Amino acid sequence: MKYFLLRSLPVLFFFYSCTSKEPKSSNPDFLTLSISDAASLSVADLEIVDLIPLETNSQNLMGNDLRVRSSNNKIYVMDIAQRDGIHVFSASGQFLKTLAVKGEGPNELRGLQDFQIDAEERLFVLATLGDRTTIYQISEEGELQKLTDTEYLASAFTLAENGEFYLYGSYNKPLVMHRLARVDSSGKVLESYLPNDFTNEMLPMTERNFYETEGGDLVLAEIFNDTLYTLQNGKLKPLVNMDLGRYQIPKEFWEMDLMQGYQLIQEEGFAVFKSAFANHNQIIANIHFQGNEIGTQKKVYLYERSEGKFQVLDYPEQEAEIWNDPIGLEEDQIWFLTYHSFLQEIQHPSLSSELLAKIPGQEFDFPILIKVKLN
């Protein structure tokens, strides 16, 4: 089963003052990397090997903040801004239907936070409303079946072993005292991780936190944490700690008033993880940089595990929207997300006439998934 993430363009302005004890590494593959050590990797060294245009019409108009996961036969997309349903496409990108529709009627959801697809291509959704979190299974016909109900308020989830689930509740203290929990099929919390032991105020927020790769690692990433983790059999292990250099949040930030601290890091610049994927071949991380001088920038870092090679993707500014949103790994190949309006403006040497012939003419601009390999 393949998993992809479509682009996310959040405003990065939620911060906290935290003294949480993160798990110490017992992972022999734990890495410490510095962005200053990354060698440049030109996009000329990437070969586009496949394209999947997603059919867009008046029934499934979507913004630019999307989340997508894919099985072997279908692609599922949620518009984060709207959260009004899960749009289902064929593996070739043909629009099929919308499931888990938001509404008040039969088989409709009053709230939609996240979704997952299992190995049997079953669709699960996370709905948090009031003081309850519920996980449903959605049939092909759109019928809802309640599976799990819990008091742990989650904004993201993923499937664990033995019919269990991992839930992520973020820095939403005092409603959530641990940012990560593992629950059984009845909603009972079996284990909690990453305590919310900060002292200052925190603003509630939501984000994607779980990044799945077929045949690879289940990665947990947090927007305020410079460490990536893996999850397996109930164990949370550090995978990578990233030295962000001058973009690391300074120590004095944690002692300041919330707004004063934000003003400080906005002036000096800061960086956060926005996505991360890992398999036996490589680790890929999308890091967003923000500050008064630099505005908002996105950079893609790649680590080849066998060779120990650490690189940052280098592309012309006019091609930024082509290469700055990696959405998944498949063996030694990387998936990116762009839009037709951006792709038609470039002339990449591997963008063959056969690939271009796969792109249809449509009334609306539409997302395109790009599969590439390193030459």
Residue frames relative to the residue before (quaternion, step in Angstrom):
aa qw qx qy qz dx dy dz
M 1.0000 0.0000 0.0000 0.0000 0.00 0.00 0.00
K 0.2622 -0.7734 0.5641 0.1220 3.58 -0.94 0.93
Y 0.1335 -0.7767 0.6118 0.0686 3.54 -1.15 0.67
F 0.0211 -0.7926 0.6094 -0.0002 3.54 -0.97 0.86
L 0.2240 -0.7296 0.6258 0.1606 3.52 -1.31 0.38
L 0.2601 -0.7326 0.6047 0.1734 3.55 -0.89 0.93
R 0.7421 -0.4828 0.2471 0.3938 3.50 -1.22 0.61
S 0.0968 -0.7517 0.6496 0.0607 3.52 -1.27 0.58
L 0.0634 -0.8136 0.5779 -0.0036 3.59 -0.76 1.02
P 0.0705 0.8361 -0.5404 0.0626 3.62 0.52 1.12
V 0.4517 -0.6033 0.5638 0.3378 3.54 -1.32 0.22
L 0.2710 -0.8027 0.5161 0.1260 3.56 -0.62 1.16
F 0.3698 0.7545 -0.4816 0.2492 3.57 0.15 1.19
F 0.5335 0.5872 -0.4352 0.4257 3.59 1.15 0.45
F 0.0654 0.8152 -0.5692 0.0846 3.57 -0.68 1.08
Y 0.1600 -0.7867 0.5923 0.0681 3.55 -1.28 0.38
S 0.3449 -0.6866 0.5895 0.2493 3.53 -1.33 0.25
C 0.0130 0.8710 -0.4760 0.1213 3.54 -0.19 1.33
T 0.0925 -0.7727 0.6257 0.0540 3.55 -1.12 0.78
S 0.2241 0.8112 -0.5130 0.1690 3.59 1.19 0.54
K 0.3529 -0.6968 0.5851 0.2182 3.54 -1.14 0.75
E 0.2231 -0.7799 0.5726 0.1187 3.57 -0.48 1.20
P 0.5978 -0.5771 0.3940 0.3929 3.64 -1.07 0.53
K 0.4284 -0.6774 0.5322 0.2726 3.55 -1.00 0.83
S 0.5439 -0.6634 0.4094 0.3107 3.55 -1.03 0.76
S 0.0230 -0.7423 0.6694 0.0194 3.54 -1.03 0.96
N 0.4903 0.6584 -0.4079 0.3998 3.54 1.33 0.36
P 0.3683 -0.7574 0.4863 0.2331 3.63 -0.49 1.11
D 0.6736 0.4821 -0.2923 0.4779 3.58 1.22 -0.39
F 0.3601 0.7519 -0.4857 0.2628 3.61 1.27 0.15
L 0.1648 -0.8119 0.5589 0.0347 3.54 -0.85 1.06
T 0.1327 -0.7165 0.6708 0.1378 3.51 -1.32 0.45
L 0.0014 -0.8105 0.5821 -0.0652 3.55 -0.57 1.21
S 0.2124 -0.7583 0.6026 0.1296 3.56 -1.19 0.57
I 0.4904 -0.6787 0.4535 0.3052 3.57 -0.82 0.94
S 0.6082 0.5693 -0.3550 0.4242 3.60 1.14 -0.52
D 0.6723 0.4990 -0.2936 0.4613 3.60 1.22 -0.39
A 0.5126 0.6713 -0.4155 0.3375 3.60 1.23 -0.17
A 0.3347 -0.7278 0.5672 0.1910 3.55 -0.89 0.99
S 0.5445 -0.6340 0.4451 0.3216 3.56 -1.16 0.59
L 0.1092 -0.7632 0.6356 0.0402 3.56 -1.04 0.92
S 0.2982 -0.7859 0.5185 0.1566 3.57 -0.45 1.21
V 0.5236 -0.6239 0.4728 0.3361 3.57 -1.09 0.66
A 0.5187 0.6200 -0.4208 0.4116 3.59 1.23 -0.20
D 0.6535 0.4960 -0.3039 0.4843 3.58 1.27 -0.38
L 0.5956 0.5241 -0.3710 0.4826 3.59 1.28 0.17
E 0.1649 -0.7725 0.6062 0.0922 3.55 -1.00 0.85
I 0.3191 -0.7331 0.5690 0.1925 3.58 -0.71 1.06
V 0.1042 -0.8363 0.5381 0.0161 3.58 -0.53 1.19
D 0.8102 0.0143 -0.0173 0.5857 3.61 1.17 -0.29
L 0.1564 -0.7528 0.6333 0.0883 3.54 -1.34 0.48
I 0.0504 -0.7573 0.6481 0.0624 3.56 -1.19 0.64
P 0.1502 -0.7803 0.6011 0.0852 3.62 -0.35 1.18
L 0.2916 -0.7548 0.5639 0.1651 3.59 -0.94 0.89
E 0.4269 -0.7264 0.4834 0.2375 3.55 -0.58 1.19
T 0.0530 -0.8031 0.5930 -0.0250 3.56 -0.79 1.08
N 0.0823 0.7832 -0.6099 0.0882 3.55 -0.89 1.01
S 0.7601 -0.3866 0.2547 0.4560 3.58 -1.27 -0.13
Q 0.6338 0.5484 -0.3313 0.4333 3.61 1.20 -0.36
N 0.8151 0.1927 -0.0835 0.5398 3.58 1.09 -0.55
L 0.1372 0.7989 -0.5672 0.1457 3.59 0.95 0.82
M 0.0536 -0.8169 0.5734 -0.0319 3.56 -0.78 1.06
G 0.4733 -0.6580 0.5092 0.2892 3.53 -1.23 0.53
N 0.6462 -0.5332 0.3825 0.3895 3.57 -1.22 -0.44
D 0.6256 0.4636 -0.3530 0.5187 3.60 1.26 0.31
L 0.1742 0.8234 -0.5002 0.2034 3.54 0.18 1.35
R 0.1713 -0.7478 0.6298 0.1221 3.54 -1.26 0.51
V 0.0156 0.8193 -0.5708 0.0517 3.58 -0.81 0.98
R 0.0286 -0.7480 0.6624 0.0318 3.50 -1.17 0.73
S 0.1932 -0.8115 0.5487 0.0559 3.54 -1.10 0.69
S 0.2704 -0.7031 0.6314 0.1842 3.52 -1.20 0.70
N 0.7261 -0.3997 0.2929 0.4767 3.58 -1.21 -0.26
N 0.7943 0.3357 -0.1390 0.4868 3.57 1.11 -0.68
K 0.8036 0.2017 -0.0908 0.5525 3.60 1.14 -0.43
I 0.2598 -0.7136 0.6281 0.1695 3.54 -1.37 0.40
Y 0.1439 -0.7988 0.5834 0.0304 3.58 -0.86 1.03
V 0.0513 -0.8219 0.5662 -0.0368 3.58 -0.75 1.08
M 0.0941 -0.7661 0.6338 0.0498 3.56 -1.06 0.88
D 0.3413 -0.7072 0.5863 0.1989 3.56 -0.95 0.94
I 0.3699 -0.7702 0.4745 0.2117 3.59 -0.38 1.23
A 0.6486 0.5291 -0.3293 0.4370 3.59 0.98 -0.76
Q 0.7526 0.3831 -0.2044 0.4949 3.58 0.97 -0.85
R 0.0284 -0.8249 0.5573 0.0902 3.60 0.93 -0.97
D 0.3812 0.7590 -0.4398 0.2918 3.55 1.01 0.89
G 0.7987 -0.1540 0.0805 0.5762 3.59 1.26 0.19
I 0.4358 -0.6507 0.5486 0.2927 3.54 -1.38 0.07
H 0.2371 -0.7785 0.5686 0.1196 3.60 -0.57 1.17
V 0.1999 -0.8032 0.5578 0.0614 3.56 -0.78 1.10
F 0.0743 -0.7855 0.6144 -0.0002 3.56 -0.92 1.03
S 0.5240 -0.5765 0.5056 0.3707 3.55 -1.26 0.35
A 0.6881 -0.4815 0.3402 0.4230 3.58 -1.27 0.22
S 0.6877 0.4521 -0.2760 0.4965 3.58 1.22 -0.46
G 0.6411 -0.5774 0.3039 0.4040 3.60 1.30 0.09
Q 0.4642 0.6709 -0.4615 0.3485 3.64 1.22 0.11
F 0.4211 -0.7025 0.5119 0.2590 3.59 -0.87 0.95
L 0.1974 -0.8153 0.5407 0.0633 3.56 -0.82 1.10
K 0.7575 -0.2663 0.2419 0.5448 3.60 0.73 -1.05
T 0.3523 -0.6881 0.5811 0.2544 3.55 -1.38 -0.02
L 0.1126 -0.7907 0.6013 0.0236 3.58 -0.87 1.05
A 0.7999 0.2777 -0.2157 0.4862 3.57 -1.35 0.25
V 0.1206 0.8361 -0.5211 0.1214 3.54 0.94 0.97
K 0.4106 -0.7008 0.5303 0.2431 3.55 -1.02 0.85
G 0.3884 0.7052 -0.5238 0.2782 3.56 -0.91 0.97
E 0.5719 -0.6061 0.4487 0.3230 3.55 -1.35 -0.16
G 0.5880 0.6252 -0.3527 0.3728 3.59 1.26 -0.21
P 0.7360 -0.3818 0.3005 0.4714 3.59 -1.32 -0.08
N 0.8467 0.0925 -0.1151 0.5111 3.57 -1.02 0.91
E 0.5488 0.5496 -0.4278 0.4624 3.55 1.11 0.78
L 0.3814 -0.7343 0.5270 0.1940 3.56 -1.16 0.66
R 0.3895 -0.7125 0.5323 0.2393 3.56 -1.04 0.77
G 0.7956 0.0519 -0.0394 0.6022 3.57 1.22 -0.34
L 0.0757 -0.7975 0.5985 0.0048 3.60 -0.98 0.87
Q 0.1232 -0.8298 0.5437 0.0264 3.58 -0.64 1.16
D 0.8074 -0.0911 0.1438 0.5650 3.57 0.81 -0.99
F 0.1174 -0.7869 0.5979 0.0976 3.59 -1.27 0.15
Q 0.1184 -0.7740 0.6189 0.0625 3.55 -1.32 0.41
I 0.2258 -0.7281 0.6289 0.1527 3.54 -1.33 0.42
D 0.2606 -0.7776 0.5455 0.1726 3.62 -0.83 0.89
A 0.7452 -0.4249 0.2804 0.4308 3.57 -1.34 0.06
E 0.6828 0.4475 -0.2777 0.5063 3.58 1.23 -0.40
E 0.4986 -0.6968 0.3801 0.3485 3.56 1.36 0.35
R 0.3809 0.6861 -0.5166 0.3425 3.56 1.04 0.81
L 0.3506 -0.7465 0.5396 0.1691 3.54 -1.04 0.91
F 0.0608 -0.7739 0.6304 -0.0019 3.57 -0.91 1.04
V 0.0917 -0.7956 0.5967 0.0508 3.58 -1.05 0.71
L 0.3143 -0.7191 0.5952 0.1727 3.51 -1.28 0.60
A 0.0156 -0.7882 0.6146 -0.0283 3.56 -0.81 1.05
T 0.0445 -0.7842 0.6188 0.0013 3.58 -0.76 1.06
L 0.1127 0.7855 -0.5936 0.1339 3.53 -0.70 1.13
G 0.8133 0.0766 -0.0933 0.5692 3.57 -0.72 1.06
D 0.7568 -0.3431 0.2742 0.4840 3.56 -0.80 -1.03
R 0.6467 0.5026 -0.3189 0.4769 3.60 1.18 0.45
T 0.1765 -0.7382 0.6409 0.1146 3.51 -1.27 0.64
T 0.0545 -0.8088 0.5853 -0.0170 3.57 -0.83 1.03
I 0.1826 -0.7490 0.6268 0.1132 3.55 -1.12 0.78
Y 0.1166 -0.7925 0.5983 0.0199 3.53 -0.87 1.07
Q 0.2749 -0.6741 0.6440 0.2351 3.50 -1.37 0.34
I 0.2166 -0.7842 0.5744 0.0898 3.57 -0.92 0.98
S 0.3451 -0.7436 0.5348 0.2049 3.59 -0.74 1.02
E 0.6871 -0.4645 0.3609 0.4265 3.57 -1.31 0.18
E 0.6879 0.4597 -0.2668 0.4942 3.57 1.20 -0.58
G 0.5863 -0.6191 0.3526 0.3856 3.58 1.28 0.04
E 0.4549 0.6869 -0.4563 0.3363 3.61 1.21 0.22
L 0.3497 -0.7471 0.5362 0.1792 3.56 -1.00 0.92
Q 0.0294 -0.7606 0.6481 0.0236 3.55 -1.11 0.82
K 0.3307 -0.7559 0.5302 0.1952 3.59 -0.54 1.17
L 0.1744 -0.8069 0.5602 0.0679 3.57 -0.82 1.07
T 0.8199 0.0276 0.0783 0.5665 3.54 0.81 -1.07
D 0.0325 -0.7722 0.6345 -0.0022 3.54 -1.07 0.85
T 0.0824 0.8174 -0.5600 0.1074 3.59 -0.71 1.04
E 0.5008 -0.6449 0.4929 0.3004 3.55 -1.27 0.45
Y 0.5207 0.6079 -0.4344 0.4131 3.62 1.23 -0.14
L 0.2864 -0.7888 0.5242 0.1450 3.59 -0.54 1.18
A 0.0287 -0.8375 0.5432 -0.0519 3.56 -0.31 1.30
S 0.2524 -0.7524 0.5887 0.1534 3.54 -1.22 0.60
A 0.7750 0.1214 -0.0831 0.6146 3.59 1.29 -0.23
F 0.0156 -0.7987 0.6015 0.0094 3.58 -1.20 0.49
T 0.0527 -0.7603 0.6413 0.0885 3.50 -1.38 0.17
L 0.5783 -0.6004 0.4370 0.3379 3.54 -1.29 0.34
A 0.1892 -0.7672 0.6057 0.0939 3.56 -0.96 0.94
E 0.6839 -0.4624 0.3529 0.4404 3.56 -1.29 -0.11
N 0.8443 0.2472 -0.1603 0.4476 3.57 -1.37 0.35
G 0.6831 -0.5093 0.2908 0.4352 3.58 1.01 0.76
E 0.5076 0.6393 -0.4229 0.3934 3.59 1.25 0.30
F 0.2817 -0.7462 0.5800 0.1657 3.55 -1.35 0.16
Y 0.2766 -0.6827 0.6400 0.2184 3.52 -1.30 0.49
L 0.1096 -0.7867 0.6066 0.0349 3.56 -0.91 0.99
Y 0.1676 -0.7735 0.6033 0.0978 3.56 -1.07 0.78
G 0.1571 -0.8342 0.5275 0.0336 3.56 -0.73 1.14
S 0.4298 -0.7411 0.4258 0.2909 3.58 1.34 0.03
Y 0.7032 -0.4621 0.3583 0.4044 3.55 -1.34 -0.39
N 0.3300 0.7947 -0.4481 0.2426 3.55 1.19 0.60
K 0.1179 0.7971 -0.5705 0.1591 3.56 0.70 1.14
P 0.6024 -0.1465 -0.7832 -0.0472 1.67 -2.08 1.45
L 0.4433 0.7087 -0.4618 0.2965 3.62 1.20 0.05
V 0.7694 0.1639 -0.0941 0.6102 3.58 1.15 -0.63
M 0.2192 -0.8169 0.5246 0.0968 3.58 -0.55 1.15
H 0.7426 0.1816 -0.1626 0.6238 3.59 1.31 -0.21
R 0.4764 -0.7163 0.4343 0.2673 3.56 -0.86 0.94
L 0.7824 0.2125 -0.1049 0.5759 3.58 1.17 -0.51
A 0.0126 0.7919 -0.6097 0.0323 3.56 -1.02 0.86
R 0.2315 -0.7189 0.6331 0.1694 3.55 -1.25 0.55
V 0.0587 -0.8136 0.5782 -0.0156 3.59 -0.71 1.09
D 0.4423 -0.6710 0.5196 0.2902 3.56 -1.22 0.51
S 0.7537 -0.4188 0.2666 0.4308 3.57 -1.30 0.00
S 0.6617 0.4813 -0.3121 0.4828 3.60 1.24 -0.28
G 0.5720 -0.6043 0.3700 0.4131 3.59 1.29 -0.15
K 0.4584 0.6808 -0.4487 0.3536 3.58 1.27 0.05
V 0.4017 -0.7076 0.5286 0.2422 3.57 -0.88 0.96
L 0.2237 -0.7987 0.5517 0.0882 3.56 -0.64 1.20
E 0.7976 -0.0587 0.0722 0.5960 3.57 1.07 -0.72
S 0.1854 -0.7754 0.5973 0.0873 3.56 -1.12 0.77
Y 0.1151 -0.7902 0.6017 0.0168 3.56 -1.12 0.77
L 0.8412 0.2308 -0.1447 0.4671 3.57 -1.34 0.30
P 0.0992 -0.8496 0.5163 0.0427 3.60 0.38 1.22
N 0.3693 -0.6819 0.5871 0.2322 3.54 -1.17 0.69
D 0.1716 0.8185 -0.5254 0.1568 3.59 0.28 1.25
F 0.3310 0.7286 -0.5269 0.2863 3.58 1.12 0.61
T 0.4350 -0.7367 0.4718 0.2132 3.57 -1.23 0.46
N 0.6818 0.4869 -0.3009 0.4556 3.60 1.06 -0.61
E 0.6893 -0.4592 0.3480 0.4392 3.56 -1.31 0.03
M 0.1300 -0.7757 0.6118 0.0844 3.53 -1.23 0.52
L 0.3254 -0.7296 0.5685 0.1967 3.53 -1.05 0.82
P 0.4787 -0.6671 0.4751 0.3164 3.63 -0.90 0.84
M 0.0247 0.7954 -0.6027 0.0599 3.56 -1.09 0.73
T 0.1887 -0.7530 0.6142 0.1422 3.55 -1.30 0.29
E 0.0729 0.7733 -0.6255 0.0733 3.56 -1.18 0.62
R 0.4928 -0.5746 0.5213 0.3940 3.55 -1.29 0.03
N 0.1253 -0.8274 0.5470 0.0241 3.58 -0.87 0.98
F 0.7360 0.3836 -0.2165 0.5141 3.60 1.11 -0.60
Y 0.0608 -0.7995 0.5971 -0.0235 3.56 -0.84 1.09
E 0.1235 -0.8297 0.5443 0.0029 3.54 -0.33 1.35
T 0.0615 -0.7727 0.6310 0.0303 3.56 -1.14 0.72
E 0.4871 -0.6661 0.4806 0.2968 3.58 -0.85 0.98
G 0.8377 0.1046 -0.1103 0.5245 3.53 -0.75 1.08
G 0.6827 0.4602 -0.2781 0.4948 3.58 1.27 0.17
D 0.7435 -0.4044 0.3085 0.4341 3.53 -1.25 -0.52
L 0.3470 -0.6342 0.6360 0.2700 3.51 -1.36 0.40
V 0.1136 -0.8299 0.5462 0.0052 3.57 -0.37 1.29
L 0.1860 -0.7401 0.6365 0.1118 3.54 -1.12 0.82
A 0.0080 -0.7827 0.6218 -0.0239 3.57 -0.87 1.04
E 0.1367 -0.7758 0.6125 0.0654 3.57 -1.07 0.82
I 0.5686 -0.6531 0.3889 0.3147 3.53 -0.97 0.89
F 0.7603 0.3595 -0.2041 0.5010 3.64 1.08 -0.61
N 0.6436 0.5296 -0.2920 0.4691 3.58 1.28 0.09
D 0.2958 -0.7795 0.5256 0.1694 3.60 -0.77 0.99
T 0.6175 0.4971 -0.3555 0.4952 3.59 1.27 0.38
L 0.2451 -0.7278 0.6227 0.1498 3.55 -1.07 0.85
Y 0.1956 -0.7868 0.5790 0.0857 3.57 -1.12 0.75
T 0.2577 -0.6969 0.6292 0.2281 3.52 -1.37 0.24
L 0.1980 -0.7584 0.6115 0.1079 3.54 -1.24 0.61
Q 0.2290 0.7530 -0.5939 0.1669 3.56 -0.87 1.01
N 0.8525 -0.0107 -0.0349 0.5214 3.54 -0.91 1.03
G 0.7272 -0.4557 0.2356 0.4561 3.56 0.94 0.90
K 0.6188 0.5467 -0.3428 0.4480 3.60 1.26 0.00
L 0.1982 -0.7552 0.6180 0.0918 3.55 -0.95 1.03
K 0.0256 0.8218 -0.5645 0.0727 3.58 -0.52 1.21
P 0.4747 -0.6472 0.5050 0.3175 3.62 -0.96 0.77
L 0.2232 -0.7798 0.5765 0.0992 3.56 -1.02 0.89
V 0.7967 -0.0585 0.0934 0.5942 3.58 0.81 -1.05
N 0.1123 -0.7264 0.6703 0.1023 3.52 -1.14 0.76
M 0.1933 -0.8131 0.5454 0.0631 3.56 -0.70 1.13
D 0.2764 -0.7313 0.6039 0.1549 3.55 -0.76 1.10
L 0.1895 -0.8298 0.5214 0.0601 3.56 -0.41 1.27
G 0.4521 -0.7289 0.4293 0.2827 3.58 1.28 0.25
R 0.8414 -0.1010 0.1027 0.5209 3.57 -0.92 -0.94
Y 0.6630 0.5052 -0.3073 0.4592 3.60 1.22 -0.32
Q 0.4150 0.6705 -0.4849 0.3781 3.58 1.30 0.23
I 0.4943 -0.6415 0.4837 0.3318 3.59 -0.99 0.75
P 0.4247 -0.7407 0.4536 0.2553 3.64 -0.62 1.08
K 0.6437 -0.5569 0.3676 0.3746 3.56 -1.19 0.60
E 0.6566 0.5389 -0.3293 0.4123 3.58 0.95 -0.83
F 0.5087 0.6497 -0.4222 0.3755 3.59 1.22 -0.36
W 0.6807 0.5256 -0.2961 0.4156 3.57 0.95 -0.92
E 0.7009 0.4530 -0.2662 0.4824 3.59 1.22 -0.35
M 0.6074 0.5902 -0.3386 0.4098 3.58 1.28 -0.12
D 0.6202 -0.4555 0.4740 0.4281 3.48 -1.41 0.11
L 0.6594 -0.5583 0.3360 0.3751 3.55 -1.09 0.80
M 0.7267 0.4322 -0.2551 0.4691 3.60 0.74 -1.02
Q 0.6206 0.5230 -0.3445 0.4719 3.59 1.07 -0.66
G 0.6478 0.5205 -0.3118 0.4607 3.56 0.98 -0.83
Y 0.6528 0.5059 -0.3201 0.4642 3.56 0.95 -0.83
Q 0.6336 0.5263 -0.3357 0.4570 3.59 0.97 -0.81
L 0.6350 0.5443 -0.3249 0.4416 3.59 1.01 -0.82
I 0.7458 0.4021 -0.2528 0.4671 3.59 0.66 -1.01
Q 0.5883 0.5522 -0.3765 0.4552 3.59 1.13 -0.49
E 0.6564 0.4994 -0.3037 0.4770 3.57 1.06 -0.74
E 0.7510 0.4005 -0.2157 0.4785 3.58 0.92 -0.89
G 0.4710 -0.6579 0.4506 0.3773 3.58 1.18 -0.54
F 0.0203 0.7913 -0.6099 0.0387 3.57 -1.09 0.71
A 0.2098 -0.7762 0.5849 0.1067 3.57 -1.30 0.30
V 0.0531 -0.7895 0.6115 0.0002 3.57 -1.18 0.69
F 0.5291 -0.5805 0.5066 0.3556 3.55 -1.29 0.43
K 0.1136 -0.7827 0.6057 0.0869 3.57 -1.10 0.73
S 0.7779 -0.0935 -0.0055 0.6213 3.59 1.22 -0.22
A 0.0116 0.7908 -0.6118 0.0149 3.56 -1.25 0.43
F 0.0280 -0.7856 0.6177 -0.0208 3.55 -1.00 0.89
A 0.0280 -0.8086 0.5876 -0.0118 3.57 -1.10 0.66
N 0.0561 0.7456 -0.6641 0.0016 3.52 -1.19 0.71
H 0.7510 -0.3936 0.2511 0.4669 3.60 -1.23 -0.17
N 0.6605 0.5197 -0.3070 0.4465 3.60 1.19 -0.42
Q 0.8320 -0.0898 0.1432 0.5284 3.55 0.76 -1.01
I 0.2886 -0.6873 0.6366 0.1979 3.48 -1.45 0.22
I 0.0502 -0.7941 0.6056 0.0079 3.57 -0.90 0.92
A 0.0420 -0.8055 0.5908 -0.0208 3.57 -0.90 0.96
N 0.2290 -0.7335 0.6273 0.1264 3.53 -1.06 0.89
I 0.0478 -0.8117 0.5815 -0.0253 3.58 -0.55 1.18
H 0.2208 -0.7703 0.5886 0.1068 3.55 -0.90 1.02
F 0.1772 -0.7655 0.6144 0.0710 3.53 -1.00 0.96
Q 0.0191 0.8084 -0.5869 0.0408 3.56 -1.00 0.80
G 0.2911 0.7409 -0.5733 0.1938 3.58 -1.10 0.72
N 0.6847 -0.4961 0.3372 0.4139 3.55 -1.25 0.35
E 0.7196 0.4498 -0.2609 0.4602 3.60 0.92 -0.87
I 0.7802 0.3621 -0.1837 0.4758 3.59 0.89 -0.89
G 0.3939 -0.6939 0.5048 0.3295 3.60 1.20 -0.31
T 0.6271 -0.4742 0.3944 0.4758 3.58 -0.83 -1.01
Q 0.0133 0.7912 -0.6092 0.0515 3.56 -0.83 1.06
K 0.1816 -0.7638 0.6090 0.1131 3.56 -1.23 0.57
K 0.0281 -0.7982 0.6017 -0.0116 3.56 -0.90 0.94
V 0.2838 -0.7613 0.5693 0.1257 3.53 -1.11 0.83
Y 0.1129 -0.7997 0.5896 0.0124 3.57 -0.73 1.16
L 0.1074 -0.7977 0.5930 0.0218 3.55 -0.98 0.92
Y 0.0842 -0.7758 0.6243 0.0357 3.55 -1.01 0.89
E 0.2199 -0.7665 0.5932 0.1107 3.58 -0.70 1.13
R 0.3904 -0.7808 0.4404 0.2097 3.54 -0.39 1.27
S 0.6760 0.5159 -0.3158 0.4208 3.62 0.88 -0.84
E 0.7792 0.3330 -0.1645 0.5049 3.58 0.97 -0.85
G 0.3997 -0.7233 0.4771 0.2991 3.58 1.21 -0.28
K 0.4166 0.7205 -0.4532 0.3194 3.57 1.23 0.48
F 0.1129 -0.7937 0.5976 0.0122 3.59 -0.82 1.09
Q 0.0514 0.8258 -0.5511 0.1079 3.58 -0.58 1.19
V 0.2304 -0.7243 0.6284 0.1654 3.53 -1.34 0.39
L 0.4645 -0.7012 0.4688 0.2697 3.56 -0.85 0.97
D 0.1539 -0.7915 0.5903 0.0366 3.54 -0.84 1.09
Y 0.1155 0.7932 -0.5846 0.1250 3.58 -0.71 1.11
P 0.5907 -0.5585 0.4328 0.3896 3.60 -1.19 0.48
E 0.6310 -0.5684 0.3711 0.3756 3.55 -1.09 0.70
Q 0.6724 0.5091 -0.3096 0.4390 3.60 0.97 -0.77
E 0.6954 0.4346 -0.2773 0.5007 3.60 1.27 -0.21
A 0.3139 0.7974 -0.4773 0.1946 3.59 1.28 0.15
E 0.7074 0.4732 -0.2740 0.4479 3.58 0.90 -0.88
I 0.5744 0.5551 -0.3856 0.4617 3.57 1.28 0.02
W 0.8402 0.2867 -0.0636 0.4558 3.54 0.83 -1.11
N 0.6426 0.5848 -0.3401 0.3597 3.64 1.12 -0.16
D 0.7125 0.3938 -0.2836 0.5068 3.64 1.19 0.26
P 0.0779 -0.7871 0.6114 0.0248 3.61 0.08 1.23
I 0.1498 -0.8326 0.5310 0.0481 3.58 -0.87 0.89
G 0.8292 -0.1215 0.0482 0.5434 3.59 1.17 0.18
L 0.3458 -0.7066 0.5817 0.2068 3.51 -1.42 0.24
E 0.0025 0.7574 -0.6529 -0.0113 3.54 -1.20 0.65
E 0.7822 -0.1792 0.0439 0.5950 3.56 -0.10 1.37
D 0.7932 -0.2661 0.1954 0.5116 3.63 -0.66 -1.04
Q 0.5998 0.5549 -0.3529 0.4559 3.57 1.24 0.40
I 0.2927 -0.7632 0.5623 0.1255 3.54 -1.19 0.71
W 0.2531 -0.7414 0.6014 0.1569 3.55 -1.08 0.77
F 0.1011 -0.7623 0.6378 0.0449 3.54 -1.08 0.88
L 0.2929 -0.7240 0.5919 0.1991 3.52 -1.33 0.32
T 0.1212 0.7527 -0.6446 0.0574 3.54 -1.03 0.83
Y 0.4281 -0.6617 0.5363 0.3022 3.56 -1.30 -0.26
H 0.6674 -0.5215 0.3627 0.3886 3.54 -1.22 0.56
S 0.6498 0.5421 -0.3209 0.4253 3.58 0.94 -0.87
F 0.6754 0.4545 -0.2934 0.5012 3.62 1.13 -0.57
L 0.6702 0.5314 -0.3125 0.4133 3.56 0.87 -0.93
Q 0.6708 0.5183 -0.3107 0.4299 3.58 0.98 -0.75
E 0.6310 0.5512 -0.3299 0.4349 3.58 1.28 -0.21
I 0.7033 0.4407 -0.2794 0.4828 3.63 1.20 -0.21
Q 0.2218 -0.7415 0.6140 0.1547 3.54 -1.33 0.29
H 0.0121 -0.8172 0.5748 -0.0403 3.57 0.37 1.27
P 0.5569 -0.6539 0.3894 0.3326 3.63 -0.86 0.87
S 0.7240 0.4213 -0.2581 0.4813 3.63 1.10 -0.57
L 0.5125 0.6221 -0.4338 0.4026 3.59 1.26 0.09
S 0.1229 -0.8623 0.4906 0.0248 3.52 0.30 1.37
S 0.6471 -0.5060 0.3965 0.4099 3.54 -1.29 0.23
E 0.6011 0.5561 -0.3574 0.4491 3.60 1.13 -0.61
L 0.6675 0.4762 -0.3020 0.4862 3.59 0.98 -0.80
L 0.6537 0.5191 -0.3188 0.4489 3.58 0.91 -0.84
A 0.6176 0.5614 -0.3415 0.4322 3.58 1.13 -0.63
K 0.6066 0.5639 -0.3507 0.4370 3.60 1.23 -0.36
I 0.6305 0.5392 -0.3310 0.4496 3.59 1.24 -0.35
P 0.2593 -0.7996 0.5207 0.1491 3.62 -0.49 1.14
G 0.4843 -0.5956 0.5312 0.3586 3.52 -1.32 0.14
Q 0.0245 0.8060 -0.5887 0.0563 3.59 -0.74 1.06
E 0.6073 -0.5798 0.4084 0.3581 3.53 -1.21 0.57
F 0.7719 0.2972 -0.1411 0.5439 3.56 1.05 -0.86
D 0.5622 -0.5387 0.4918 0.3898 3.55 -1.30 0.37
F 0.0714 -0.8295 0.5539 -0.0099 3.60 -0.95 0.76
P 0.5474 -0.6159 0.4527 0.3408 3.58 -1.19 0.56
I 0.0968 -0.7585 0.6408 0.0690 3.52 -1.26 0.57
L 0.2686 -0.7335 0.6035 0.1605 3.56 -0.93 0.94
I 0.1475 -0.7939 0.5885 0.0394 3.57 -0.86 1.05
K 0.1730 -0.7720 0.6068 0.0764 3.56 -0.86 1.03
V 0.0029 -0.8184 0.5724 -0.0516 3.58 -0.71 1.10
K 0.1416 -0.7476 0.6348 0.1348 3.51 -1.33 0.28
L 0.5049 -0.6413 0.4877 0.3099 3.56 -1.23 0.53
N 0.3188 -0.7420 0.5590 0.1881 3.58 -0.94 0.89
